[in-house]
Amino acid sequence: MSDSPVSPLPGGGSRLDALTSWHADWKGLRVGVLGLGVTGFSVADTLCELGADVLVVAPGGDSDAARLLPVIGARLVVQPDLDTPPDELVAFDADVVVVSPGFAPHHPLVVWATGSRAAVWGDVELAWRVRDKTAKVAEWVLVTGTNGKTTTTQLTAAMFAADERTVAACGNIGLPVLDAVREPGGFDVLAVELSSHQLHYLPIEGPGALHPAASVCLNVEDDHLEWHGGHDAYRAAKGRVYANTRIACVYNRADPTTMRLVQEADVEEGCRAVGFGVDAPPVSDFGVVEALLVDRAFLDDRQHRALELTTLETLTESGLDAPHLVADVLAAAALARSLDVPPDAIHLAVAAFRADHHRSEVVATSGGITWIDDSKATNPHAARASLVAAGSVVWIVGGLFKGVDVAPLVRDDTSGLKAAVLIGRDREMLRDAFRRHAPGIPVFEVDEPDTERVMTRAVGLAAGVAESGDTVLLAPAAASFDQFADYGARGDAFARAVHDHLGGDADGRHPIEPPATPGP
C-alpha cells in the first residue's frame, strides 16, 4: 500500500478530511497548483508556509510571481501549451490539485486532475480550511450575482467598518481570500466576493464546505456560458453561495431565480430568507418607503415597524441613486444587519461611499450632454440597468459576448435610445440585433484596427449625434479582451477620448486614475 499523505487515518477518514485548520499537519502534502496569477501565487505562498510540497503549472515563467516561487519554496513547471498535463505534474502524483478560477471545468488540465486520484480544490475552499490562522477568526459574508458584486461587497465592508469592526473586502474583488486570512492581526469580518468560477469549485458538503454567516445572490442573467457550458450550470454555480448559510440568505425580490436558489439551498437550522427590492418591503425584507431605505427583517416588531437605514437623498449625494445601485445598497445593508450592524453605521457608510471606478461614473458634462463610463457593464444585464437609468441615450456598445445573446437587450430595453455606436469583435451580432429589433435607430460602427483609436472614433461618432439633455453611455454589455487589457483599460480609453474631444469645455472632469475605495 502507498504511504501517500492521503492514506486512511486510524479510525477512518483520510488525511484531507483532517485538514480543516491552519494548525493541522499540512507538512509534506503534495499539491499541484494550476495557474500563477494573483490567486495562484496566493495559493502557492500559503501552502509553502504550511509546509506542503508545491508544484505550480503555468503557461509562462516571465513574471515577478514566477521569480518569487523558488524563494518561497515552490517549484514551477512552464508549458506554453497546456492541452496536456506536463510530465512533471503527472510524475508528481499530487494529493490535491488547486485550480485557479481562470481554468474552466472542461480545460484539459482540470479534466485530467478530476480523473486522477487527487482531490480538486479551489482557492476559496483552501482559505476556508485555514481561516483560523490567527486567534481572531473572521465571520464570512458572501456576495455573488451576475452584476453588482463589487459595489455590494465594498458597501458591505464599509458598513462593518463604520461599526468599528475590522473587515476586509476580498475574493474576486482583487485581494485573494488567502491573503486576507493570513493577515497577522486577523479580521472580525470578511466580505467575500465570489465569481461563478470560484463557486463552481466550492464543495457544498464535507470538510471543505463553507458555512458563512450570511450570503447573497444579487441577480442571475446569462453570462460566462462558454466557461460553464450552459445556462443551467451557470445558475447552479451561483446557487452554491447559499449552501450551509447560518443566519440569512439574502435574495432579490425582482429576480425570481434568486428566490428559487434560496428555496433549493440546504442551509443551517434557523437560517432566514431575507428579500430586498426598491419597492415597499413586506415583513422580513428590505426596501424603500417614502424615499427611505428601511429594514423590516432584523427588529422585534417587524409586523408593524421598520428601521430607517438611510435616505434616497443621501444615495444621490453619494452617486448611488440609480435603481440598480439602490438595490446594491439594500443587499449590503441586509448582510450587515444580519450581524447586528446598527442603522446609524449603515447611514454613515453610505454617506461616505463612492461607487467603484468605471461603474456608472460621470466622466464629464458639456453643453448639456453627460458622458458616463460604465465599462464594468460586461454583460447585457448590467448594460440594461445603465440604459434604463440614463434616459435619452447615445449608446457605445460591443466587445466579446462570451456566448450570451444580446438580441433581447436590443429588443426590450432601447426605448430611450437615440443612436448606437458599435465597437468590438462581435459587431456583426449587434448589427443583426438592431436590424431585426430596432431598425429605426441610427447605428454607427467603429471598424478601427488600431485599438488606440477605437474610443477616439467612438466618442467622435457619439458627439455627432448627441444633443443637450442626452447621455453618451459606454455600457458595452460585453467583455473587453478583444481590444483592451480589461474593462478598466477600456473605461480609461473612453475617459481620455472624452476629455480630448471636449478640451477645456468639460464641467466636473473626473481624473482617469481610480478614486480611493473604502478600505477595511
N, C-alpha and C positions, 0 to 999 in steps of 0.2 A: 504493500500500500504506500502511496505517495505521502511524504511528510509535508505536504503543502500547508501554508498558513490557514487555509480554509478547511482543513480536516475537521471532522466532528470533534466536539468537546466532550469531556466526561459528563454524563447526564443528558446528552442530546444537544442538538443545535450545532451551529458552525461558528467559526471564529468571527465571521462577518456579522452574525447575529449579535455578538457581544460588543461590536464596535459602535457604541451609541454614546460615547463620551470622549472628550479630549483626553481624559485621563485613562482611557482604556489602553491596551497594549497594541499599538499600531506598528511596532518595530518589525522590519523585515517583510511587511506586506508588499507584494509585488503589484504595482499599479501602473497601467498604461494610461496616458493622458492624450486624448485626441484634440489637437489644436493648441496654438501658442499665441492667442490674442490675450486681451486683458484677463478674461476668465480662465483660460488655460494656464496662464502663468500663476494666477492666484491659487489654482488647484495644486500645481506642482510645488509651489512655495510652502503651502500648508502641509502637504504630505511629507515633504522633506523635513520640515520642522518636527513632524510627528515621528520621524524615524523610518518611514516607508522607503522601499526601493522603487524609484520613479523613473519611467521611461516615457519621454514625450515624443509624439509623432507630429510632424508639421510639414507643410509643403515648401517651406523656406527657412533659412537659418541666419539671414542677414537682418537682425533686429537687436535692440537692446535686451529684450527678454531672452533671446537665444544666447546672447553673450553672458547673461547672468546665470543661466542654468547650471553650468559647472561650479559656479560659486556657491549656489545653494545646495549642491549635491545631487542634481538630476542629470540624466543623460538625454541626448537629443538625437533622434533619427530624422534626417531630412530626405524626403522623397517627393519631388515636384508632382509626380503623377500618383495620386492616392487611390487609383482604381483597384489596386490590390494591396493587401496588407504587407508592409515591409517584412523581409525575412527576420530581421532583428526582433520585431514585435511578436511574430509567431513563436520564435525560439524563447522569448522572454516568459511565455506561459503565465500571463498576468492572472492574478486573483480577482482584480477589479479593473475595469476599464471606465474611466471617467470621460464623458463625452461633452465637449463644448457645444453650446446651443446652436452654433452655425452648422453643425453636421445633422443633416436630415435623417430620419429613420431609414430611408432607402439608400443612404450613402453606402458604398461598398465596405468601408471600414466598420460602420455600425452594424451592417448585416453580418459581417464576419464576427464581430465581437459578440453579437446576440447568439450566434450559433456556437460560440466557444464555451469553455467551462467557466469563463469569467462572469462575475456579476457586472451589470452595466448600470452605472450611476450618472447623474448629472451633478453639477457643482452645488446646486441648492440642497440636494439630499446630503451631500458631504457636509455642508455648512450646518445643517440641522443636527447631524450626528455629533458634531464637535462644538456645539453652541455654548457649552459650559466651560470654556477655557478660563474665564475669569469668574470670580465669586459672584459677580452681578450677572445673572442670566436673563437676557432680554426677553420680553414678550414680543411675539411676531404678529404683525397685521399684514395681510397680503392684498395686493391690488393687481387686477388684470382687467382686460377688456380690449376690444379692437381699437378703441380710441380713448384718449383722456388719461391714460395710465400715469404718465409722468407728472402732469399737473396735479392729479389727485394724490399721488404719492408725496409730492412736495408739500401740498397743502396739509396732508395728514401729519407729516413730520413737523411742519410749522406749528400746528395746533398743540402737539405734545410739547414742543419746545416752549411755547407760550405758557404752558402749565409748569414750566421749570423742570421738565424731565429731560434726561439725556436721551437723544434719539439720533438715529442715522437713517437717511433715505438711501436705499441700496438695491442691488439686484440689477435688473435690466436698465435702470436709470443711469448706470455708469460706474458706481462703486460696487465691486463684486461683494456678494454676501460674505464670502470667506474673509475678505479684508475687514469687514465690519465686525465679525465675531472674534477676530484676533486682536482688535483694538485693546491695548493694555487696560484702560480704565473701564471697559465694558459700557453697555448702554442699558437704559431702562426699557427702551422700545426700539425695535427695528421695523421701519415701514418698507416693505419689500415689494418692489415692482417685479412682476413675473410676466415674461413673454409666453406666448403659446408654445414656443420651442422649449423653454425651460420647464413648463408644466408637463409637456409630453414625457419628459424623462423622470418625473416625480412619481414614486410609488404612492398608492393610497392606502396601503396597509403594510404591516410588518415593521421591523425595527427602524427603517429609514423613512417612514411616513411622517409628514409634518402634522403637528397639532396646533394650529395658530389660534390666537385669541379671537381674531375676527378676520373676515375676508370679504372681498367684493369683486364681482364681475360687472363692470360698468355697462357693457353692451356687447353684442355679438353680431358682427356682419362679416361676410366672406372676405378673407384676407389670407395670405400665405398658403393658398390652396395647393400650389406646386410642392411646397415643403411637406405639408401634412398628407397630401394625396387625396384631398376632397373635403367637402363641407362637413360631413359627419365627424371625421377625425379632428378637424379644427375645433368644432363645437365641443367634442368630448375632452379635448385638451383644456379648453377654457374652464369646463366644469370641474376639473380636478382641483381648482383653487378652493372649493368649498369643503373638500373632504376633511373630516375629523375636526372641523372648527368647533371651538368650545363655547363661545359667548354669542356671537352674532354673525349670521350670513347676510350680507347686505346686497340687495338686488335693485334693479332699475324698473320702476313701475311701467315705464314707457316701452320696455323691451321684454316681451313675454318669455323669450328664450332664457333670460337670466333667472326669471322666477322658476321656470321648469328645471333649470340646472340646480337650483336650491332644493326643490322638491325631490329631485333624484339623488341628492348627495347623502352619504352616510356620515352624519355628524355626531358629536358627543351629546350625551343626555343633557337637556336643559338649554341647548343652543337655540337661539331665536332667529326667525326670518324677519328682517327689517328692510322695508322698501324705502326708496327715495324717488322724488319727482318734483318737477317745477310747478305742480298744481297743489291744491289743498290736500294735506295728507290725511288718510284715515288713521284710526287708532293704531299705534305701534309703528308708525312710519315717520319719515322726514319730508318736509315740503315747504311751500310758500303760501302765506296767508297775509293779504293786505300789505304787500311789499316787505314782509318779514320772513326770514328763514327760520323755521321752527322745528322743534323736536317733540314728537308725541309718542316716543318709544321709551326713553330712559328717564322716566319720572313716575312717581307713585300714582298720581291721579290722572293717568293718561286718557281716561274716558272723557274727562271734562276740561282738561287744561293742556296747554302746550308751553314749552320753554322757548323764549326768544333767543336765537343764536347770533344773528346779525341782520343787517338790512340790505335791501337791493341798492340803496343809495351808497352804502359802503362798498359793495361789489363794483358799482360803477366807478367809484374813485380808484379802485384797485385794478381796473381793466378786466373784471371778471363778470360783467353783466350780460354777455351773450348767453342764450339759454343753455347751450351745452356746457359752458363754464359754470353756470349756476348749479347745474346738476353735479358737476365735479365737486363743488364746494359742499353740497349736501351729502354726497357719498363719503367724502373725507370726514365731515362732521359726525356721521354715523359711526365710522370706525373709531374716532377719538372719543365719542361719548360712551361707546361700549366699554372703554377702560377709564370712565369717570373723569374725563377732561371737562372742566366746568364751562358753562356758556360764555363767560366773560373772556376766557382764554381763547376760545374759538373766534370771538369777535376781534380780539387783538391780533390774532394771527392773520385773519382775512384782511384787516385794515392795513397791515404792513406788507402784504404779499404782492408780488408782481409775477405775472404769468411768464412761463419759460420763453426764452428766445425762439423765434420762428413759430410761435403759436399765436395766431390772430394778432400779430404785432403791427401796430401802425408805424410804417416806415416814414411817411411824410404826408402832409396835406398841402395842396397848392391849387389856387383857382377853384376852390370848392370841391376838388377831387381828392378822395382819400386813397392812399396806396397801402395795402395790407399784405404782410408776409405771413402766410400760413403754410410755409413749406413743409411743416411737420404733418400736414394732412396727406398722408402717404397712401390712403385708400379712399374709395368712394364715400364711405360712411362719414369719415372726417370732413371731406370736402362738402358733403351735403350740409353739415352743421354750419360751416362757414358761409355757404351760399344763402342759406335761409336767414342768417343773421345780418347779411350785408346790404340787402335792399337792391337797388339798381346796380348791376354788376357788369364789368368787363372782366372776363374770367380767363386767367392764364392757367392752362391745364395740360397734363400729359407727362409721360415718362415710361416706366415699366409697370404694367398692370398685374404681374405675378399670377396670371391665370384667372383674375377676377373680371367679371363682366361689368363694364362701365355704362352700358346702354340704359339700365334702369335709372341711373342718376340723371342722364340727359333727358330721359323721357319724363321723369316725375318731378324734378327739382330745378327747373330752369325757367320758371315763370318770371323771375325778376331779371333774367339775363338779357343784356343789351348786345353783347358780342362775345365771341370766344377766340382766344389765341392759342393755337395748338403747338406744343413743344414735345420733344422726346421721341424715342424709337417707335412707340406703339401708336403713332398718329393715325395710321390707317383705321384702326379700331374706333378711334374717336370720330374720325371723319365720317365713317359709316353710321355711327350712332346719331350724329347730328343730321345727316342726310335723311335717315329714317324717322327720327322722332322730333326734330326741331328744325325743319327745313327753312323756316322764316328767319332764323337767327344768323347774322353775318358771322362767317368763320374765316379766320386768317391763320396762316400756317407758317411756322418758322422752320424752313429747310436750310439749316445753317450747319455745315460740317465743323466749323471752328467753335468748340464748346465755350471758349472765352467770349464769344459774341452772341450766344444764344439769348441771354437775358437782355442785352442791349437791343437786339432786334425785337424781342417780345414786348419790351417796355415801349419802344417806339411805335409799334403797331397799336398797342393798347391806348397810348396817348392820342393817337389819331382818331379814336372813336369816343373816348370818354369826355363827358361834359360836367359842368358844375352839378353837384348832387350825386354823382356816380362814385362807385368804389371800384378801383382796379385791384383785383384779388388774385394773388398767387396761392391757389389751393389745388395742387397738381393731381390729387386723387391717385397718385402712383408713386412708386419708388423712384429714386434719383440716380441709380447706379449706371444708367446708360450714358449719362452725360456729366455727372458730378460725383465727387467723392462720397457725399452723403447729403441728407436733406439740409444740413446746416450750410454746407458749401453752396447749395442751390439757393437758399434764402439769402446768403451773403451776396451772391452774384446779383440777385434781384435788387437788393438794397443799394448796391453800388450803381447799378444801372439807373435806378430811380433818381438817386442823388445826382448822377452825372447829367441825366436828362433835365432835371429841374434847376440845376445850378444853384444860384442864390435865392431862388423863388420858393423854396420849401419852408413850410412852417413846422416847428416841432420836430426837426430832423433827429432821428434816432441814431446812436452810434451803431456801427456794424459789429463791434465787439459785443459778446453776450453780457447782459447785466448780471450782477451778483445774484445768485439764487439763495433762498433762505437756507441756512445751514442748520445742523443739529444744535 
